[in-house]
């Protein structure tokens, strides 16, 4: 999968705002909304929060991947945010999350969502890549690290 089809520079930030899980989710949704990727902000927040209520999307190694499915999108959309200080996202390893990848996919399409997560996981598996993302000085640098 070509990550450039999903991620553009306007849906990436190295200065994610928020100090709680909900504030981080709001900031990620704001990124998608300001880039014109979503139109129904409340519907998107509802699907993300419902998913979080089932099980936290805080993974390990400082990574969280909040995601959901919604009829409010016609195709997979995503964004990336870095919170250098980290936020408690109820991660599996108990550590604060600092790298946030949010995806929203249409309710009846699973293929692109799975392909996107596989591609991101391949990148984030490497400790060096995670450190480069956290240390990135600009949104453009994050884009370059992720999309090449």
C-alpha atoms as a printed R data frame, in Angstrom:
    type eleno elety resid chain resno       x      y      z
1   ATOM     1    CA   UNK     A     1   0.000  0.000  0.000
2   ATOM     2    CA   UNK     A     2   1.215  3.488 -0.830
3   ATOM     3    CA   UNK     A     3   0.929  5.433  2.444
4   ATOM     4    CA   UNK     A     4   0.972  8.690  0.450
5   ATOM     5    CA   UNK     A     5  -2.560  7.870 -0.714
6   ATOM     6    CA   UNK     A     6  -3.757  8.092  2.890
7   ATOM     7    CA   UNK     A     7  -1.305 10.416  4.625
8   ATOM     8    CA   UNK     A     8  -0.622 13.924  3.404
9   ATOM     9    CA   UNK     A     9   1.401 16.637  5.114
10  ATOM    10    CA   UNK     A    10  -1.773 18.384  6.289
11  ATOM    11    CA   UNK     A    11  -2.802 15.393  8.450
12  ATOM    12    CA   UNK     A    12   0.497 15.148 10.318
13  ATOM    13    CA   UNK     A    13   1.636 17.090 13.367
14  ATOM    14    CA   UNK     A    14   4.711 16.878 15.553
15  ATOM    15    CA   UNK     A    15   2.964 18.968 18.220
16  ATOM    16    CA   UNK     A    16  -0.228 17.120 19.112
17  ATOM    17    CA   UNK     A    17  -2.337 18.988 21.664
18  ATOM    18    CA   UNK     A    18  -3.995 17.327 24.640
19  ATOM    19    CA   UNK     A    19  -3.176 15.744 27.962
20  ATOM    20    CA   UNK     A    20  -5.871 13.049 28.126
21  ATOM    21    CA   UNK     A    21  -6.978 10.269 25.830
22  ATOM    22    CA   UNK     A    22 -10.112 12.174 24.819
23  ATOM    23    CA   UNK     A    23  -8.201 15.417 24.162
24  ATOM    24    CA   UNK     A    24  -5.704 13.546 21.963
25  ATOM    25    CA   UNK     A    25  -8.564 11.939 20.018
26  ATOM    26    CA   UNK     A    26 -10.208 15.358 19.601
27  ATOM    27    CA   UNK     A    27  -6.936 16.815 18.277
28  ATOM    28    CA   UNK     A    28  -6.510 13.977 15.785
29  ATOM    29    CA   UNK     A    29 -10.097 14.406 14.592
30  ATOM    30    CA   UNK     A    30  -9.433 18.153 14.256
31  ATOM    31    CA   UNK     A    31  -6.481 17.343 11.974
32  ATOM    32    CA   UNK     A    32  -8.728 15.266  9.715
33  ATOM    33    CA   UNK     A    33 -11.482 17.885  9.736
34  ATOM    34    CA   UNK     A    34  -9.185 20.823  8.960
35  ATOM    35    CA   UNK     A    35  -7.724 18.871  6.024
36  ATOM    36    CA   UNK     A    36 -11.225 18.281  4.668
37  ATOM    37    CA   UNK     A    37 -10.951 14.504  5.110
38  ATOM    38    CA   UNK     A    38 -14.123 14.253  7.239
39  ATOM    39    CA   UNK     A    39 -17.312 16.259  7.397
40  ATOM    40    CA   UNK     A    40 -19.187 14.748 10.339
41  ATOM    41    CA   UNK     A    41 -16.861 15.295 13.290
42  ATOM    42    CA   UNK     A    42 -19.322 14.058 15.919
43  ATOM    43    CA   UNK     A    43 -20.020 10.806 14.080
44  ATOM    44    CA   UNK     A    44 -16.287 10.148 13.810
45  ATOM    45    CA   UNK     A    45 -15.700 10.876 17.484
46  ATOM    46    CA   UNK     A    46 -18.553  8.561 18.441
47  ATOM    47    CA   UNK     A    47 -17.127  5.625 16.461
48  ATOM    48    CA   UNK     A    48 -13.617  6.180 17.863
49  ATOM    49    CA   UNK     A    49 -14.814  6.463 21.467
50  ATOM    50    CA   UNK     A    50 -17.035  3.376 21.096
51  ATOM    51    CA   UNK     A    51 -13.988  1.437 19.895
52  ATOM    52    CA   UNK     A    52 -11.904  2.742 22.817
53  ATOM    53    CA   UNK     A    53 -14.634  1.676 25.264
54  ATOM    54    CA   UNK     A    54 -14.337 -1.922 24.012
55  ATOM    55    CA   UNK     A    55 -10.560 -2.022 24.353
56  ATOM    56    CA   UNK     A    56  -7.857  0.619 24.413
57  ATOM    57    CA   UNK     A    57  -5.943  1.121 21.197
58  ATOM    58    CA   UNK     A    58  -2.822  2.003 23.179
59  ATOM    59    CA   UNK     A    59  -0.334 -0.626 22.018
60  ATOM    60    CA   UNK     A    60   3.255 -0.913 23.208
61  ATOM    61    CA   UNK     A    61   6.470  1.042 22.763
62  ATOM    62    CA   UNK     A    62   4.706  4.420 22.932
63  ATOM    63    CA   UNK     A    63   2.285  3.732 20.069
64  ATOM    64    CA   UNK     A    64  -1.501  4.184 19.990
65  ATOM    65    CA   UNK     A    65  -3.693  3.509 16.975
66  ATOM    66    CA   UNK     A    66  -7.180  4.863 17.654
67  ATOM    67    CA   UNK     A    67  -9.461  3.725 14.862
68  ATOM    68    CA   UNK     A    68 -13.042  3.133 13.908
69  ATOM    69    CA   UNK     A    69 -15.505  2.456 11.133
70  ATOM    70    CA   UNK     A    70 -18.045  5.015 10.036
71  ATOM    71    CA   UNK     A    71 -20.488  5.732  7.246
72  ATOM    72    CA   UNK     A    72 -19.193  9.318  7.455
73  ATOM    73    CA   UNK     A    73 -16.231  8.407  5.203
74  ATOM    74    CA   UNK     A    74 -16.231  6.940  1.695
75  ATOM    75    CA   UNK     A    75 -12.639  5.767  1.839
76  ATOM    76    CA   UNK     A    76  -9.943  5.127  4.422
77  ATOM    77    CA   UNK     A    77  -8.611  8.320  6.025
78  ATOM    78    CA   UNK     A    78  -5.779  8.646  8.486
79  ATOM    79    CA   UNK     A    79  -3.586 11.053 10.395
80  ATOM    80    CA   UNK     A    80  -0.455 11.036 12.544
81  ATOM    81    CA   UNK     A    81   0.325 13.007 15.669
82  ATOM    82    CA   UNK     A    82   3.322 13.064 17.971
83  ATOM    83    CA   UNK     A    83   2.980 14.034 21.635
84  ATOM    84    CA   UNK     A    84   6.582 14.216 22.808
85  ATOM    85    CA   UNK     A    85   5.718 14.076 26.513
86  ATOM    86    CA   UNK     A    86   3.317 11.194 26.075
87  ATOM    87    CA   UNK     A    87  -0.203 10.587 27.347
88  ATOM    88    CA   UNK     A    88  -1.698  7.713 29.324
89  ATOM    89    CA   UNK     A    89  -3.648  5.848 26.655
90  ATOM    90    CA   UNK     A    90  -4.077  2.671 28.719
91  ATOM    91    CA   UNK     A    91  -1.407  0.939 26.627
92  ATOM    92    CA   UNK     A    92  -0.745 -2.789 26.977
93  ATOM    93    CA   UNK     A    93   2.695 -2.141 28.463
94  ATOM    94    CA   UNK     A    94   1.501  0.620 30.832
95  ATOM    95    CA   UNK     A    95   3.788  3.195 29.216
96  ATOM    96    CA   UNK     A    96   2.637  6.594 27.916
97  ATOM    97    CA   UNK     A    97   1.806  6.776 24.215
98  ATOM    98    CA   UNK     A    98   3.684  9.332 22.129
99  ATOM    99    CA   UNK     A    99   3.047  8.225 18.530
100 ATOM   100    CA   UNK     A   100  -0.609  8.353 17.464
101 ATOM   101    CA   UNK     A   101  -1.929  6.974 14.193
102 ATOM   102    CA   UNK     A   102  -5.686  7.438 13.695
103 ATOM   103    CA   UNK     A   103  -7.642  5.710 10.946
104 ATOM   104    CA   UNK     A   104 -11.295  5.819  9.989
105 ATOM   105    CA   UNK     A   105 -12.610  3.418  7.391
106 ATOM   106    CA   UNK     A   106 -15.981  2.884  5.772
107 ATOM   107    CA   UNK     A   107 -18.178  0.394  7.620
108 ATOM   108    CA   UNK     A   108 -18.279 -2.153  4.800
109 ATOM   109    CA   UNK     A   109 -14.641 -2.074  3.631
110 ATOM   110    CA   UNK     A   110 -11.894 -3.837  5.560
111 ATOM   111    CA   UNK     A   111  -9.104 -4.408  3.026
112 ATOM   112    CA   UNK     A   112  -7.495 -0.942  2.917
113 ATOM   113    CA   UNK     A   113  -7.696 -0.579  6.720
114 ATOM   114    CA   UNK     A   114  -5.820 -3.836  7.279
115 ATOM   115    CA   UNK     A   115  -3.235 -3.006  4.588
116 ATOM   116    CA   UNK     A   116  -2.626  0.444  6.085
117 ATOM   117    CA   UNK     A   117  -2.155 -0.955  9.604
118 ATOM   118    CA   UNK     A   118   0.200 -3.643  8.300
119 ATOM   119    CA   UNK     A   119   2.343 -1.043  6.531
120 ATOM   120    CA   UNK     A   120   2.446  1.263  9.572
121 ATOM   121    CA   UNK     A   121   3.214 -1.680 11.875
122 ATOM   122    CA   UNK     A   122   6.130 -2.698  9.682
123 ATOM   123    CA   UNK     A   123   7.611  0.791 10.065
124 ATOM   124    CA   UNK     A   124   6.909  1.191 13.788
125 ATOM   125    CA   UNK     A   125   8.365 -2.222 14.652
126 ATOM   126    CA   UNK     A   126  11.816 -0.622 14.420
127 ATOM   127    CA   UNK     A   127  12.931  1.235 17.597
128 ATOM   128    CA   UNK     A   128  15.059  3.569 15.452
129 ATOM   129    CA   UNK     A   129  12.031  4.608 13.370
130 ATOM   130    CA   UNK     A   130   9.978  5.284 16.505
131 ATOM   131    CA   UNK     A   131  12.766  7.413 17.959
132 ATOM   132    CA   UNK     A   132  13.106  9.376 14.710
133 ATOM   133    CA   UNK     A   133   9.363 10.113 14.739
134 ATOM   134    CA   UNK     A   134   9.412 11.302 18.348
135 ATOM   135    CA   UNK     A   135  12.500 13.453 17.707
136 ATOM   136    CA   UNK     A   136  11.220 14.922 14.439
137 ATOM   137    CA   UNK     A   137  11.460 18.695 14.328
138 ATOM   138    CA   UNK     A   138   8.721 19.268 11.775
139 ATOM   139    CA   UNK     A   139   5.591 17.796 10.245
140 ATOM   140    CA   UNK     A   140   7.496 17.435  6.960
141 ATOM   141    CA   UNK     A   141  10.158 15.328  8.685
142 ATOM   142    CA   UNK     A   142   7.487 12.985 10.063
143 ATOM   143    CA   UNK     A   143   5.951 12.710  6.597
144 ATOM   144    CA   UNK     A   144   9.348 11.838  5.141
145 ATOM   145    CA   UNK     A   145  10.038  9.185  7.792
146 ATOM   146    CA   UNK     A   146   6.660  7.509  7.275
147 ATOM   147    CA   UNK     A   147   6.141  7.941  3.552
148 ATOM   148    CA   UNK     A   148   9.737  7.944  2.363
